[in-house]
Amino acid sequence: MNCSFKLKFRNNMSRREIQQFVHHPGLFTFNDGNANQGMIIVRYNIKEGKIEYYFIPEENVMAYQSAKSHQDLNAHKVLGNQINVEDIRSAEMLN
């Protein structure tokens, strides 16, 4: 059974809208036109007191999950890129 969940926006995605895609594989289209498969994760930056979003490209997802299971606290920085959620134009959850 192939199931997908897709959202497209005339404007950019909000932080609230992206929450259903966090930690799920998906296809993300950014404002610059690039469409990439991967995963969005959320981290709280204690030093700066703010929530940060990272995009983990598909080719790094397995390595990220393995590193996270081994308590690697910097895996998101090493294997992903910090993003601004408002730069995501559309998202499609993949199974």
C-alpha positions as CSV (number, residue, x, y, z in Angstrom):
1,M,0.0,0.0,0.0
2,N,1.5,3.3,-1.1
3,C,0.4,6.2,1.0
4,S,1.5,9.8,0.9
5,F,0.4,13.0,2.5
6,K,1.1,16.2,0.5
7,L,0.8,19.9,1.3
8,K,1.4,22.7,-1.1
9,F,1.1,26.4,-0.2
10,R,0.8,29.6,-2.1
11,N,3.0,31.1,0.5
12,N,5.6,29.4,2.6
13,M,5.0,26.8,5.3
14,S,4.5,28.0,8.9
15,R,6.2,26.4,11.9
16,R,2.8,24.9,12.8
17,E,2.2,23.4,9.4
18,I,5.6,21.7,9.3
19,Q,5.1,19.9,12.6
20,Q,3.3,17.0,11.0
21,F,6.4,16.4,8.8
22,V,9.0,16.4,11.6
23,H,11.0,13.1,11.9
24,H,9.2,11.6,8.8
25,P,10.8,10.9,5.4
26,G,9.5,13.3,2.9
27,L,10.0,15.3,-0.3
28,F,10.5,19.0,0.5
29,T,10.5,21.7,-2.1
30,F,12.2,24.9,-1.1
31,N,11.7,28.5,-2.4
32,D,14.8,28.3,-4.5
33,G,13.2,25.6,-6.6
34,N,15.2,22.7,-5.2
35,A,13.2,19.6,-4.3
36,N,15.0,17.1,-2.0
37,Q,14.1,14.0,-0.2
38,G,15.0,13.8,3.5
39,M,13.8,14.5,7.0
40,I,13.1,17.7,9.0
41,I,14.2,17.6,12.6
42,V,13.7,20.1,15.4
43,R,16.3,20.9,18.1
44,Y,16.2,23.3,21.0
45,N,19.3,25.5,21.2
46,I,19.8,26.0,24.9
47,K,22.5,28.7,24.5
48,E,20.3,30.9,22.3
49,G,17.0,29.8,23.8
50,K,15.3,29.1,20.5
51,I,14.0,26.2,18.4
52,E,16.1,25.3,15.3
53,Y,15.1,23.3,12.3
54,Y,17.4,21.0,10.3
55,F,17.1,19.2,7.0
56,I,18.7,15.8,6.9
57,P,19.2,14.8,3.2
58,E,17.9,11.3,2.3
59,E,21.5,9.9,1.9
60,N,22.2,10.9,5.6
61,V,19.0,9.8,7.2
62,M,20.2,6.3,8.2
63,A,23.5,7.7,9.5
64,Y,21.6,10.3,11.5
65,Q,19.3,7.8,13.1
66,S,22.2,5.6,14.0
67,A,24.1,8.5,15.5
68,K,21.1,9.7,17.4
69,S,20.6,6.2,18.9
70,H,24.2,6.4,20.1
71,Q,23.5,9.7,21.8
72,D,25.6,11.8,19.3
73,L,24.4,15.3,20.2
74,N,25.9,16.9,17.1
75,A,24.6,14.5,14.5
76,H,22.1,17.1,13.2
77,K,24.9,19.6,12.6
78,V,27.2,17.1,11.0
79,L,24.7,15.3,8.8
80,G,22.2,18.1,8.1
81,N,21.7,21.7,7.3
82,Q,20.0,24.3,9.5
83,I,17.0,25.7,7.6
84,N,14.4,28.4,7.9
85,V,11.0,26.7,7.9
86,E,9.5,29.6,6.0
87,D,11.8,28.6,3.1
88,I,9.8,25.4,2.5
89,R,7.3,25.8,-0.3
90,S,5.7,22.3,-0.2
91,A,6.1,19.0,1.5
92,E,5.1,15.5,0.8
93,M,5.4,12.7,3.3
94,L,6.8,9.5,1.8
95,N,6.5,5.9,3.0
